Amino acid sequence: MALTAKKIRQYVKDGKNGKTDMFVYALSGTESELQEYIDHKGEYIRWDDDNPTVPLLFTSVYVLDEMPVRFSVKQDRYIIDTNEINSLKAQVKYFGGDLGEAYANAVANKLVSRNSPAPKQQKQLSLFQAEPETAENVDDIPF
């Protein structure tokens, strides 16, 4: 299992370069992964106010509400892992044209659906299946 970040809120931060959107993620993972993160952050660790055992990750990067997290040796910090998104972006560019657009739409639907709650089941009627007649809908029958 890898560290996973789930967005819990966002805010605007005033800085030297102007305003920046900041995203706050609650981290989950194995006990050892979380402990490595906590140890690395040291005195700068921040905890979720609502759940003080959950460490937080602050970043200006937002892709989806739930993303993997990895340690960047080059940056010496934990970051949102956008490798999968970057790979998909390269594939869309490779395919190009209508195929690239169709692929991009399929990828976007997949990514959004895996980060969204399952849709509620709704009653579906086929064209050939009439709704049962009741006192309320008898007058609505079109024939």
Residue, then its C-alpha position, 0 to 999 in steps of 0.5 A: m500500500a502507498l500513502t494516499a492523500k484525500k482532499i479535506r479542504q482548501y484555502v487561499k494563501d497570501g505570499k510573496n508572489g501573490k495569492t496561491d490556492m492551497f489544498v489540504y490532504a489527510l494522509s492514510g497508509t500503512e503504519s510504517e509509511l505514516q511514521e516515515y512521513i511523520d518522522h520526516k516532517g519532524e516539528y513541522i508535522r500538522w494534524d487534522d483538527d477533527n482527527p488528531t491521529v491523521p497527519l496532513l499534507f499541504t500543497s498547491v497541487y490539485v489533480l483529484d480529490e484522492m491521489p497517491v503520495r510519494f517521497s521526492v528525493k530531489q525535492d527532499r519532501y513528500i509530494i502528490d504523485t502525478n506520474e499516472i496523470n502525466s503518463l496519460k497526458a503523454q498518451v493523449k498527445y501521442f494519439g492526437g486528433d479525434l482518437g486523442e480526444a476520445y481517449a482523453n474523454a475516456v481517461a477523464n471519465k475513469l479518473v473522475s468516476r474512481n474519485s466520486p461516490a458511486p451513483k445512487q441506483q435509480k429506477q430505470l424503465s426501458l422503452f418497452q416497459a410501462e410504469p405500473e398503473t396507479a391512481e396517480n398516473v392513469d391519466d398520464i398514459p399517452f394512448 
